[in-house]
Amino acid sequence: MAVSVDTVYKTVLYILNKEQRGYVTPSEFNSIADQVQKEIFNSYFPDGNQQNRKNQNNAENDTEFFNMYKDISYKLYPFEREITFTYNSTNDGFIQTAPPTIYKIGEVVSTYTGQPEIESITQLVDKVDFNKISKSKLTAPTERYPIYYTTNATIAPSTVQQLLLKISPTPDTVVVNCLTNPTTPNWAFTTGGLGQYIYDPNASINFELDISEQTNIIVNVLKYFGIIINNPTVIQVAEQEAQKVKINEKS
């Protein structure tokens, strides 16, 4: 379950008011919210590597609900996608044709139609090895053992460079298991008769992070506004107040 951008914003406002630190506009909050989400998301990868090393050394707790490596992996599930890449003849490679924005690519599966149809996991190599392997009679890639390397290309009419996969031999279809970047959170609003900001749930975008990160998001947003929360009870009370405000707005 995602984290409500409205709950986070109202909680932040409540604490700022309690601490007499002034007011944060929606645009100020949105810019900080985006930065905080990116920081938390990026922290999963070094944390995951560290926990994986503990697994390898048999130093990791492996009970059902207390395995930190699995917990971090679980938090990445919302960002995992299978994305189809299509062939671009101009660049002789495969490109992604639609959003979302890719953060990392994982397993690449190349499919070769025929009798029989062959579906192969494609090995990543660098460009130098790709050329060497492809030109060698002994190591030339096959439909069962294809290879690829990544590069960038500008695909018309866009002027933005896109990820390009060079695959040998050229498959008929390509599906890539990817991690995507989080969607930018946005507390959207309309303006009331007194100039007040009125939350617009239809136009707003919640944090994509797991609900377990809600307190972490709030604390990190507050840090950007110069507030350090040492007592977690303050966050709990503020979240309760934010929920009361939301209920009152709907009543």
N, C-alpha and C positions, 0 to 999 in steps of 0.2 A: 504494500500500500504506500502511495506517495505521501509526501509531507505537504499539508495545506499552506500555500503562500499567504493566505489571509490570516491563519492562526499565528504564523511566525511574525508577520508585520504587526498585528495588534499586540502581541506579547512584547515585542521590541518597544512599541510606543508606550505601553503600560510601564515598562521598567524605566525608560528614559524619563517619563513624566514623574515617576516615583523618585528618581535620582535628581530631578530638576535639571536635566541635561538638554532641554529644548525639544524641538520637533524635527522629525525626519520626513521629508516629502516622499511621495511614491517613487519619483525618479531617482532620488538618492538611495532609497531602500533597494530598488530594483538593480541598480548597478553593483551595490555591495552584495546582494543576494546571489547574483550571478558569479561573482568572484569567490564567495564562500563555497558555493556548490562545486565549482571547479577544483578548489583546494581540497575539499573532502574527497571528491572523486579521485583525484590524482594520488591521494595518500594511500589508496587501497593497494597500489601496485608494489611500493617498497614494503608495506606492511605484509602483503601476501607473500612476497619473496622471503621475508624473515620467518614467517610462520611455516612456510614450506621447508626451509632449512631445519626447523625444529622437527618437522615430520620425518625428514630423512635421517635425523639423528635419534629418532624415537624419543624425543623430549617433549612432544606435543600431546596434550590431553586429547584422547580419541573417543570420549564418551559422546553419546548422541547429540546432546545439546551444549557441549562445552568444547567444541573443536573450533579454534579461532580461524584456521585456514578455511574451513567450510563456511564459517560465518561471513568472512570477507567475500568468498566466491558467491554466496547467496546474494550479497548486496550488489553484485555486478550483473545478476540475471536480467534486470530491467533494461540493461544496455546491450544485451547480446542479441544479435540479429543474423539471420541467413539472408544475404543480399545477392541478387542475381547480377552478374556482370555481362554486358553485351559486347559483341565484337565490333571494333571500329577499324574499318579497312584503311583509312588514311594513315593511322598510326600502327597498323598491324598488331593490335593488342586489344585487351578487354578492359572496359571502363564501367564504372557505376553510372547508371542513367538517372537516378533519382535520390533525393535525400533518404535517410539522415546522413549527417557528417560522420565519417569513419574516424575512430580514434586509433584502433589497432586492428590488423587483420590476423585471423587465426588460420584454421584449416581451409585449404582451397580444394574443391572437388571439381574435377573436369570430367565431363561426360562425352563419350564418343558413340554416336548412334550407328547401328549396324547389326550384323548377326554374328555374334551376340552383341548387345549393347554393353559397353564397358564404362564403369564409373570408378574413377581413380583419384586417390588422394595425391595431390601434386606437391612435389618437393621444392622448397624455396632454396635458391642458390643466388650468388651474386652474379653480376653481369659478365665478369671475366670467366667464371666457371661455366656459366650458361653457354657462352660461345665455344669454349673448349669441349664441353660435353657434347654439344650439338654437332660439332664437326668431326668428332671421333667415330669411326666405324664400330669400335668396341663398346663405347659408352653411350652411343646415341640414344636419346630418350624414346620411349615407345608409349603407346596408348595405355599400357598397364603401369608404366613408370614415367609419367610426364614430369617436367621440371618447369619452373617459372622464376622470373625476377621482377622486381617492382621498379617503376620509374614514374615520371610525371610527364604529362602532355597537355597542351592547350587545345581543347576541342571546340571548334567553331560551332555556333556563333559566340560562345562564351569566351571571355578573355582570362578566365580563371583557370589555373592549372588543376588538373584532376589526376587522381591515382590511376596508373595504367599497369596492367599485368601482361607481361610478355610470356606466353606459354608455348612450349614445344613438346610434342606435336600439337598443332592447333585443334582444340576441341570444338564440339558443336554447341555446348552450353557450359557455363561456369557458375558455380554457386560458392560464395565465400562466407564463412562464419566470422563475424566481426564484432568488435566492441564499438559502440557508437558514443559520440560525445553527448553529455546531458543537454536536454533542451533548456534554453535560457528561461528561468522563472520570471514571471511578470505579474505584479499586483496592478491589475487594470481598474480603471475607475471612470465614473461620470462625475460631473460637477453639479452640486445642488444649488438651490436658489441663493444660499448664503455664501457660496464659494467653497463649500465643504466638499471633501472627497468622499464619494459614495462607491463602495466596492462593487465591481462588475464581475460576477463569477463566470459569466459566459465568455468574456474576453480574457480572463486571467489564465495564467499557466502555473501549475503547481511545481514544486521541486520534484525532480524524478528520483531523488534519493529515498532509500527505505525509511519507513516511519520511525525506526529505531534511531535515526539521525536527527530527529526533530530538536532535541535539546542541544545537541552539538551545533546545529545550524544557528540556533538562537544565540548561543554563547559567542560563537565566532562572528556573527553580525554585530553584536554588542561591542566586541573588542575593537572593531573598526571605528566605533563611535566613542571609544575611550573608556568603556566600562568593563571591569573585571568582576565576574560573579563568583564569589567564593562559597556561597551557600546555595546548594541546589534547590532548597525549599522556595527561594525567591522565584526561580523559573517555574516551579509547579504552581505557585499561587498566581503568577502572571498568566500562565496558560489557562488556568481556570477562569480568570477574569476575561480573557480573550474569548473563551467559549460562551460566557454569559453575554458579552456584547453581541456575538454572532446570533445567539438565540433571540435576544431582544430585537435585533434588526429584522428577523424573520417573523416575529409575532405581530 
